[in-house]
Amino acid sequence: MFTGIVEEVGRVESLRVTKSGGILSVRARTVLEGTSLGDSIAVAGACLTVCGTGASTVRFEVMPETLRTTTIGHLSGGARVNLERAMPADGRFGGHLVTGHVHGVARVSGRRREGSAVWLGLSLPRTVSVRPRGSLAVDGVSLTVAQASGGVAWVSLVSHTREATTLGDVRPGGRCNVEADTLAFGAGRPAGEPLGMAFLRAQGF
C-alpha cells in the first residue's frame, strides 16, 4: 500500500519493451534507500516490482497489462516520474490509501490559475467514478476532488505539489494515471454486491 505522498521525482533512463513485458530503468536517490529486489515502488502511480538496483538507478519489471493500461508504456528516456516506496507498517500516514493498481488513464482537459493555486481538469475514463471532497491519486499524488461533473474531475494544486511532483508540468492534452479512493470505490459497488473477500481482492487488498 502507498499514501500518495511522493518521495522524489525520478528520471527515466530507459524502457526496454519485449514480447514478455518490459524493463524500466529510472535514475533515483531517495527511494533506493533500504530497497531490495522484489520490493514495490509506485512509479507515476503504478505499483511496480524492483528487479535490480545500481548506485543511482532502480529497475522494474513491467507486465504487458501494465504497459497497455497505464502511461508507463509511453515513457521515454528523460521523462520525469513520481516515486514512492510502499508504506511501512509504522510509517507516517499523510495522504490516503493508495494501492498502486491504476484504475485508468485520464486526459487533462483544462488548466487555470486561481490565486496561488492551479486547477487541473481531468476527463476520467468510464471505469473511474469520484465525488467532490473525495480522494483521487493522480500519477501517484494524493489529491482532493474539488468538483466533479460530467465525467470531469477538478483538483487544485498548491505550489508545493507543483514543485515537488510532476504535476506542475502537466498541460491540457496530457495523460495521467488515476486511481480512485479504494474505500469510496467500495462504497460505490453495485447494489446487492456483498463487501466480501472477493470484492476486496478485486480492488487490490
PyMOL commands that set and color helices and strands:
alter all, ss='L'
color gray80, all
select helices_A, chain A and resi 30-32+64-69+71-74+159-164+166-169+182-187+197-202
alter helices_A, ss='H'
color red, helices_A
select strands_A, chain A and resi 8-18+21-27+40-43+46-53+57-62+80-85+104-114+117-123+135-138+141-149+152-157+175-180
alter strands_A, ss='S'
color yellow, strands_A
deselect
rebuild
show_as cartoon
